[in-house]
Amino acid sequence: HWLEKAANELIHPIKRAHAFSDLGRVLQDLGRDTEGEKALTEAMTLGAEDPHVMAKVHHHRFQGSTARLALNEARNHLHRELECLKRCGDQAGHARAHIQMGLLDLVQHEPEQATPHFHAARDLCRDAGLSTIEAHALTLGGVAARLSGDFGSALDAFAEATALAENHHG
């Protein structure tokens, strides 16, 4: 209820866009897809010039598509989210979107296509000093390598992820 109130009463367009985006996701979760899509569309209209808003809307649409097992639609929204995050310079978000894209490839039994996404996430994290996300990307890259039959690369990735985790927590 408070999200509907905020979406309809906030004056600042970007704040309204975020409220409509969140409202759209909640409505999707409640199974009210038509209303949810309407709220997400309103968020995109209000926040069309803000890549953060656009990334958030695409992320919500990705989640909704994934929940419906519409994986090609999910991939399209995730790709658009990835581009928005790249444009606004959110390296952590950009890396997480690459990880999500790689996971989607793994779910669709395409580990060879997942590997470049995990490597891109690793590189983004390494450049930004995001060691926890980097270790996550390395671990998943190891899983993708293992599923592809590349045991050497898998072991290297797991060892590198372990070293990162030990240095981070030790």
Buried (B, 14 or more C-beta within 10 A) or exposed (E): EEBBEBBEEBEEBBBBBBBBBBBBBBBBEEEBEEBBBBBBEBBBEBBEEBBBBBBBBBBBBBBBBBEEEEBEBBBBBBBBBBBBBBEBEBBBBBBBBBBBBBBBBBEEEBBEBBBBBBBBBBBBBBEBEBBEBBBBBBBBBBBBBBBBEBEEBBEBBBEBBBEBBEEEEE
